[in-house]
Amino acid sequence: MKLLKRLAEAFGGSGQEAEVAAIVAQELRPLCRTVRTDPMGNVVGFKPGRGARGRRQRIMLAAHMDEIGFLVSHIDKEGFLRVQPAGGFDPRTLIAQRVTVLGKGRRKLVGLLNPVGQPIHLQTEEERRKVLSVGQFFVDLGLPYEKVVERVDVGDRVIWDRDFATLGDGVTGKALDDRVGVYVMLEALRRVKKNRHDIYAVGTVQEEVGLRGAITSAYDVQPQIAIALDVTLAVDTPEILEHDRVSRFGQGVAIKIMDSSSISDAGLVSEFRALAEAQGIPHQLEVLPRGGTDAGGMQRARGGARVITLSIPLRYVHSVNECAHRGDIQAAVDLLAAYLDR
């Protein structure tokens, strides 16, 4: 999974996805007739279908390239950076983390993310019980103010710093949401040789802050069928009730029924289920109470589209230790390729 490692370790905070986009464009060029980048930064590859011109449908694939992160909102006189979140964070995952700041001239700086307040040795009982908020965190670059302002500006992006690694039957690291979806899109497209319908493979931007890239690219493509490739919650961990688990690690690709942003087209759900069963591809059904994917953006563009999301179950989502099962990733590749290569 060398490609997934490259994707996961690349810098791609929302609105600053260029490093990931370069990898996606490079991988799409041998697979598509044309590859372009739109004004917003979405990478769009076009693979024409072999069917009769009047009978070909436009199928749009969307996998978002951005990851949750921060923007520098203030630099104080001691050189510490205050940050504004771009994406959904649980403050419990932020304590004592290492980050990368993309500073002036795209220079990468290592930083330490910590909450305001005293070390545990000096805290009162009341301070120890206090619930932290994301706004209480700052970044320490280990530099005085004068050197910090030479290298960093307000608005510069900050992301987690964590290597990609294998973990038993899985892989783990930062930004698997949604670099694993990008990986599935690329690997499935690599296997497609005889598609009858036109395929538009899109690496989208700014999903984590409102599905923005999917909306603009779908307006351009005008798909009849739109497939989002994203992650879902594998909450099959201790003390979680059975009916709250959403999906299970290692049980196959999740075919989404609904989430907060979209309800999947019933016909597409049936079609993907039948295809998975016919080809023996491990799969499960997903109902996600909160959260959404690019399907929500594509569904609303122009006259609308039939949408569905294929999800990869992910443990510890929106953390530096996101974890996906290699079998689930392969099942997603297999099912998407089987659907497209017809």
N, C-alpha and C positions, 0 to 999 in steps of 0.2 A: 504493500500500500504506500509506495513512495510518493505517488501523486497526492494522496490524501494528507500525508505528512507535510508536503510543500504547501498545500492549501491551508491547512490548519495553522501552521506556524507563520504564515504571511500576515502582514499588518493590514487590517481592513475595518477600522472603525467607521461607523455610519457617516457618509459624506466624504470619506477618504479611503475609497476602496480600490485605488489605482493599482496597488501592488498585486492584489488578488485578481483584478481584471486583466492584468497582463498575462497571468498564468492561464486564465480561462480562454482568452483570445488565442494564445499560442496553441492550446489543446484543441480548440474548435477548428482552426484553419485546415487541418488535413481531413476533417470530417464534414465540412460544409462547403457549399458553393461560394457563399459570401460570409464575411464576418465584419461587423462594424460596431462602433461605439457611438451611442446616441448622445445628445447634449447633456443629459443628466448623468451619464456614466454607465448606463446599462450596456452590457456586451450582448449583441444579437447575432447568432449564427443561423443561417438559412440553408436547409437541406431540402431540395425540391423532391416532390413525390413522383412516382412513375405512372400514376393513374391518369385517365383522360382529364384534360384541362377543366372541363365543366363539372367533373365529379370529385375533384380533389378538395378536401377540407383543409383548413389551416389549424394545425395543432401547435399550441404554444406550451413549452416547458419553462418553468420558472423556478430557479433556486437562488436564494439571496446570498450575496457575497459579503455583506456587512456583518459585523459582530458587535455585541454590546460593548460600550466603552464610555469614555468621558471626554469633555472638552475643558480646557483650561479656562477658568472664569476670572481668575485674579492671581496676581503674584504679590505676596506680601514683602515687607522690607527685610525680612530674614531669608528670603529666597524660597519660601514654601509655596507650592501651587495649590490653590483651591480649585475644585473641579465641579462641573455640572454633568450629571449622568445623561447619556444618550442610549436609552434602553432600560429594561427592567432589572434592578439589582435587589438582592437580599443582603442587607447590611452584614449579616452573619458570615457571608462568604468573603468579605473584604478585608478583614483584619490581618495585618502583617503580610500583605501580598506584595510581590514585585511586579512592576509595571514598565511598559515602554512608552516613552513620550516621543512623538514625531515632531521634532522642533523645526526651527528655521532651516531652510535648505534641505528638508527631508532628512535631517540628521536625527538618528535614533539615540535617545538617552535612557539609561536605566534609572528607575525611580522606585521609592518605597512608599506604599500606600498604608497610611495609619490613621486612626481616629484621634481627634483632639482629646486632651486630658492627661492625667498623670499615669505613670507605670503602676502595675498592680501593687507593688510594694508600698506605695504612698496613698492608695485609694481608701476612702472611707467605705463602710458597708453600703451606704446609700449610693455612692458612685458606682460600686460594683454591680448593683441591681439595675442601674439605669439602662434603658433600651436605646441603642444607637440608631441614628438615622444616616442615610447616605450623605446628606449635606454636612455631616460632621467630619468627613474624611479629607485628608490633604496628602500631597505627594512631596516627598523629600528627595531632592536630587543630589544632596551632599555637596552643594555649591553655595557660595555667598550670592547675595542679591545681584551684584554687578555682573557675575558670570552667568547667572540664570537668565537675565534679560537679554544677554547677548545671544543666547541659544534658543529661547522659548518666547512665544507670543501668546496673548489671550486668543483663544480659539483653536490652539493646537490640540491634536487628538492624543488621547491616552488609552491604551488597552492593556490587558493582562499580559504578563510575560510567563509563558509556560511551554515546555517542550511536549511534543507529541510522543506517545509511548504505547507499547502493547501492554495489556493487562489480562492475563489468562486468555479467555476466548474473545476478549474485546480490545478496543483501542480507547485511549483517553488523552485528553488535552484541552486546551482552550478552543473556542470557536468551532467545535463540531456542529454547533448551531450557527450557520448552516453549511459549513464547508463539506459536511458529509452528503448533503443534498446536492451540492455542486458536483461532487465526485460521482454520485449515482447518475446524474444527468450526463456527464461526459462518458462514463464507462458504458452506459446503455447505448448512447448514440454511436459509440465505437463499434458496437455489434450490429447496428441496423444497416442492412444491405439492400432491402427490396421494399422500402416503404412506398405505399401507394399515395399517401397524403403528404402535403407540405408540412415540414417540421421547422419551427422556430425555437431554437434553444437559447434561453436568455438567462444570463447571470445578472440578477437585479441588485439595485442599490437601495439603501435606506429602508429596508423592511422593518428593522427593529424600532424605527421611529414613526411607523404609520403606513407600511406597505406602499411607499411612494413610488419606487422604481417600477413596480409591477403595474401600477395604474397607468403611468405614462407609456410604458412599452406596450401594454395591451391596447391602448388607444391607437398606437401606430400599427401593430400587427393585425388587430381586429380578428382574433381567433374565434372559431366556432367551438373548439374544444380546448380547454386550458387545464394543464396539470401542474400543480405546485409540488415541489419536492422539498420536504422539510423534515424536521424532527418532531417527536411528540414526547410526552412524559411517560417514562417507565418508572412508575412509583411502586415497584414490587419489592420494597425494602422494609426493614423491621417496623412493626407497629402501625402499618398502613392497612386499613380495612380492605377487604377483597373488592368491594364495589367502588373503591376510590382509586384503584391502581391504574386506570386508563389503558395502559399497555404493559406487556411483559418483555423483559430483556431476554433475547434468544428465542422468541416464539415467532419470528418472521416479520416481514414488512406489514405495517399497519395501513389498512384501507380506511380512510377517514369518512365517517358519516356526517359529522358536523363539528364545528367549534364556534367561537364567538364571532368570527368574521364571515363565515360562509356555511351553507348547507350543501353538501355534495350532490351532484345530479344523480338521482336514483338509478337511471339507466346506466350511467358510467360505473356506479358502485356494483351493480349486478354484473356488468361486463367484466370488470377487473376480478371480481370474486370467481366467476366462472372460469376465467382464463387461468387464475392461480390454481384452482382445483384441478383443472384439466391437465396442467403441466406439473403438478406436484410441488408448487412453490409454497413454502411456509408463509402463512399470512394470518392476520388477526384483524378484527374490526375495532375502530376507534371512535369514541365520543369524548371530546375534550371540553370540559365545562367552561374553561377560560383560556384565552389565547387564540391567536389566529395565524394564518399563513398568507402568502401571496395570492392564493385562490380568491380571497376576499376582495383584493384589488382588481384582479382580472375579471371577476364576475360582474363588476359594475361598469366596466369600460364600454363606452358607446352603447350599442344595443344589447350588450351582455354576452355571456358565453356559458356553455355547459362546463362546470368545473368539478374537479376532484383533487384531493391531496393524497399523495403516497408518503407515508411518514416512516422515519427510522426511529424506533424507541430509543430514548436517551435517558440514562440515569444522571442525576446531579446537574440538570440543565441550568444554564446561566451561572456557571461556576468555572473555575479553572480545571476542574476534574470531570468535565463532561465525559460520559463513557457510553460507547455504542458497541454492540455485539457484531462481530465480523459476519456471522451468518445472516443477521438481519439486513446488513448492508448489501450482501450478495443477493438476498431475496428481492430487495428493492430493485437492484440492477436487472435481475432476471425478469421480473414482472414488467418493468417499464420497457425493456428491449422487446419482449414478446408482444406487447401491445403495439409498439411502433412499427415493428418489422412485419407488417401485413399489407 
